[in-house]
Amino acid sequence: MRRQDTIYRIARFVVWVIAKTVFRLKVTGQENIPKDGSLLVCANHSSNWDPVFLVSAIPPNRAVRYMAKEELFKVPALKQLMIAAGTYPVGRGQGDRQALKRTIELLNSDETVGIFPEGTRSAPGEFTAAQPGVGFFALRSNAQILPIAIIGSYRPFKRMHVAIGKPVDISDLRDQRGAAKSISDRIMDEIKSVYFNHA
């Protein structure tokens, strides 16, 4: 096992314990997670806790890689841990070519990448329009797209629920004009559908 994977599994176990004990995390729909191949994990975003819940919901054999704001990589100890676990930096508010390239490379190497299509946080139960970036990644890879809803108040000892939907079919959109935006919108619609079916 790669050192990166070992560190990831240790970190995942720690955050899983926190999610289960502090937030009474409930996960449904794990049978919808593809067993192999690259995977684009897409979820709504209301809190900095969201990556913790997603990592806890996805089995450890599928290490979820994330883009993280570049400011976090300026903290020496945190930087080394994040790099070791497979997190990589992105410049906020700009088209970061290196981060985009890295995401495509991961998806074309059968990795799992986590992304929040809205690009920013919104209040629990509320949604903003998806950014075209998630559609861009879907178009430039053969990754399966997994819609996930994170449901709850984010209050300690109040249950949080991660509901995993079935992979999104985008085959009919790939050749359309403006496909990236259409794909992003469909993914966001699926996330909302999963959310309201379980809220």
C-alpha positions in Angstrom: 0.0 0.0 0.0 1.3 3.5 -0.9 2.3 5.8 2.0 -0.3 8.2 0.8 -3.0 5.6 1.1 -1.9 4.6 4.6 -2.0 8.2 5.8 -5.4 8.6 4.2 -6.8 5.6 5.9 -5.5 6.7 9.3 -6.9 10.2 8.8 -10.2 8.8 7.5 -10.6 6.6 10.6 -10.1 9.6 12.8 -12.6 11.8 11.0 -15.1 8.9 10.8 -15.0 8.5 14.6 -15.6 12.3 15.0 -18.5 12.1 12.4 -20.1 9.1 14.1 -19.7 10.3 17.7 -20.1 14.1 17.5 -22.6 14.3 14.5 -24.2 10.8 14.8 -23.5 10.4 11.1 -26.0 8.2 9.1 -25.1 7.1 5.6 -27.5 5.6 3.1 -27.2 4.5 -0.5 -23.7 3.1 -0.3 -24.8 0.4 -2.7 -24.9 3.1 -5.4 -21.1 3.6 -5.2 -19.4 2.0 -8.2 -17.0 -0.7 -7.3 -14.2 0.4 -9.6 -13.2 3.0 -12.2 -12.7 6.7 -11.7 -15.4 8.6 -9.7 -16.4 12.2 -9.4 -18.1 12.6 -6.0 -20.4 15.7 -6.1 -22.3 17.1 -3.1 -24.0 20.2 -1.8 -21.9 22.4 0.4 -22.9 24.2 3.6 -20.0 23.8 6.0 -16.3 23.2 6.3 -17.4 19.8 7.9 -18.6 18.6 4.5 -15.4 16.9 3.4 -15.3 15.1 6.7 -18.8 13.7 6.1 -18.0 12.7 2.5 -14.8 11.0 3.4 -16.6 9.1 6.2 -19.3 8.0 3.8 -17.1 6.6 1.0 -15.3 3.3 1.7 -11.6 3.6 2.5 -10.6 1.7 -0.6 -11.8 4.8 -2.6 -9.6 7.6 -1.2 -11.3 10.9 -1.9 -9.0 13.5 -3.3 -9.9 17.2 -2.9 -8.8 20.5 -4.2 -8.1 22.8 -1.2 -7.6 26.6 -1.1 -3.9 27.4 -1.5 -3.8 29.4 1.8 -4.0 26.1 3.8 -0.7 24.9 2.2 1.1 27.8 3.8 0.8 26.1 7.2 3.9 23.8 7.3 2.6 20.8 9.3 -0.8 21.0 7.7 0.7 21.3 4.2 2.7 18.0 4.6 -0.3 16.1 5.9 -2.6 17.4 3.1 -0.1 16.5 0.4 0.5 13.1 1.9 -3.3 12.4 1.9 -3.6 13.4 -1.7 -5.1 16.9 -1.3 -3.8 19.5 -3.8 -4.0 23.3 -3.9 -6.2 25.6 -6.0 -6.1 29.4 -6.3 -9.5 30.7 -5.3 -11.4 33.0 -7.7 -9.2 32.2 -10.6 -8.8 29.5 -13.3 -5.9 27.5 -11.7 -4.6 25.5 -14.7 -2.4 23.3 -12.5 -5.3 22.3 -10.3 -7.5 21.6 -13.3 -4.8 19.5 -14.9 -4.2 17.6 -11.7 -8.0 16.8 -11.4 -8.1 15.5 -14.9 -5.0 13.4 -14.3 -6.6 11.8 -11.2 -9.8 11.1 -12.9 -8.0 9.5 -15.8 -6.1 7.3 -13.4 -9.2 5.6 -11.8 -9.0 7.9 -8.7 -11.9 9.4 -6.7 -12.2 13.2 -6.7 -14.6 15.1 -4.4 -16.0 18.4 -5.6 -18.8 20.8 -4.6 -20.4 21.9 -7.8 -21.8 25.2 -6.3 -18.2 26.4 -5.7 -19.2 28.1 -2.5 -21.1 27.4 0.7 -24.9 28.0 1.0 -27.2 27.7 4.0 -28.4 24.1 4.8 -31.3 23.2 2.6 -30.6 26.0 0.2 -28.7 25.7 -3.2 -27.0 28.0 -5.7 -26.3 27.3 -9.3 -23.6 24.9 -10.2 -20.4 26.2 -11.7 -19.4 24.8 -15.1 -16.2 23.3 -13.7 -17.8 20.1 -12.6 -19.2 19.6 -16.1 -15.7 20.4 -17.5 -14.2 17.5 -15.5 -17.0 15.2 -16.5 -16.5 15.9 -20.2 -12.8 15.4 -20.0 -12.8 12.1 -18.3 -14.7 8.8 -18.2 -15.5 9.2 -14.5 -18.8 8.1 -13.2 -20.6 10.9 -11.4 -22.0 10.3 -7.9 -24.6 12.8 -6.6 -24.6 13.1 -2.8 -26.8 15.1 -0.4 -25.5 16.2 3.0 -28.5 16.8 5.2 -28.7 18.2 8.7 -28.1 21.2 10.9 -24.4 20.7 11.6 -25.1 20.9 15.3 -23.1 18.6 17.6 -25.0 15.5 18.6 -27.8 16.2 16.1 -27.9 13.6 13.4 -26.2 14.4 10.0 -27.3 12.3 7.1 -25.3 11.6 3.9 -27.6 10.2 1.2 -25.8 8.7 -1.9 -27.8 8.7 -5.1 -27.3 6.6 -8.2 -24.7 7.7 -10.8 -25.8 10.5 -13.1 -26.2 9.6 -16.8 -24.8 12.4 -19.0 -24.4 10.4 -22.2 -27.0 12.4 -24.0 -25.3 15.7 -23.2 -21.7 15.0 -24.2 -22.1 16.2 -27.8 -24.3 19.2 -27.1 -23.2 22.8 -27.4 -22.6 24.2 -24.0 -22.4 20.7 -22.6 -20.3 21.6 -19.5 -23.0 23.9 -18.2 -25.8 21.5 -19.0 -23.9 18.7 -17.3 -23.3 20.8 -14.3 -26.9 21.7 -14.1 -28.0 18.1 -14.3 -25.6 17.0 -11.6 -26.9 19.8 -9.3 -30.5 18.8 -10.1 -29.7 15.2 -9.1 -28.1 16.4 -5.8 -31.2 18.4 -5.0 -33.4 15.5 -5.9 -31.5 13.2 -3.5 -31.6 15.9 -0.8 -35.3 16.4 -0.9 -36.1 12.7 -1.2 -34.3 12.2 2.1 -34.7 15.5 4.0 
